[in-house]
Amino acid sequence: MINLMYLIFIAIILMNVDREVLKAFHNTKETLELTARLVDDNNQFLCENLRHKIEKTLKNTKPSTNNIYKSKQHTDQIFKLF
């Protein structure tokens, strides 16, 4: 009888811990999604800045600019896989 009471007690404790753990995972997920969006926005801003500076300073930068766009497309594809 005491063993059964211990099992019920442990199950109740685990249910409470489970809610707390799930809440912590949810908060972590939201924080990581926000961080990923901020990093992506920052990367886009930096890429556009770099493109404008290249086009402004060098007139014959078509191959370089195209390489930047290709590398950005590749990194975007890799990022979408995750």
ABEGO torsion letter per residue (X at the ends): XAAAAAAAAAAAAAAAAAAAAAAAAAAAAAAAAAAAAAAAAAAAAAAAAAAAAAAAABABAAAAAAAAAAAAAAAAAAAAAX
